Amino acid sequence: MNLFRNVVFIAAIAGLVAGVALACMQAYATVPLILKAEVYEQAEGGHKHEHAAAPADAASGNAMSSAAPAASNTMSTATPAPAEAAAPAEDEGWAPADGFERFAFNVVSNVVTGIGFALILVAVSEFAGGIGNWRQGVFWGLAGFAVFTLAPGLGLPPELPAMPAADLTQRQIWWVATVVATAIGLGLIAFRKSLPLAILGVALIVAPHIVGAPQPDSFETPIPEGLHHQFVVAVTVTNLVFWLVLGAVVGVVRGRFTGSATSLRDSFA
């Protein structure tokens, strides 16, 4: 029982720090781009499509890549389209108001996501002996970034409002399969000193991309290519920082409270 409490404690602290950091980065890096895209979406009559939940980025709006949470707290600087071009808006239910309320909900969403990813990171790393310091945490964070953001993002890059997308269920299945295959592949390469297993690991990492991610029937979109490129870069960079912070904080907190203990099972309660 001590092990479970310790894992949750470390994950809660790391998820809180990394989630707040991600929300602050999104407020300056991704949110303004989303608001600009919403102007194009409104000009097209409020066209919408379903987004896969991640993440990211995130991705959690898109925060965990394809999984990155997105929220806005600033006004778009793009020029609005004439009122005649906009179709009547549909009632989409309650949503947080722009400004502090929307930012606060984004913080909460990112913290919850961060704690979830931290639980996975701590639990998996304990099977490999645990994360002893912030340097090891950075490497584990890079692995998490590769698994949950980089690999799925190669086939399903983060999307802005008004962009076409394939069927939600198909995208979710491909995303989960890619994450699992990449994680197993990296594990075989890193922890099994065997050439056949390393080759198998590489094959697992490459396989989802050979199969290919589900694609929409049409790629027609009012979103400028340059705006989407900026968004993909912003989501990728913010998620990279998120994972580095998450791994480093896990290493610091675990090292601080475990002391000379080699396992969380033998450390603080």
Secondary structure as UniProt FT lines:
FT   HELIX           2..29
FT   HELIX           31..43
FT   TURN            44..45
FT   TURN            61..64
FT   HELIX           83..85
FT   TURN            98..99
FT   HELIX           100..127
FT   TURN            128..129
FT   HELIX           134..145
FT   HELIX           146..150
FT   HELIX           151..155
FT   TURN            161..162
FT   HELIX           168..191
FT   HELIX           195..211
FT   HELIX           225..258
FT   TURN            259..260
FT   HELIX           264..266
//
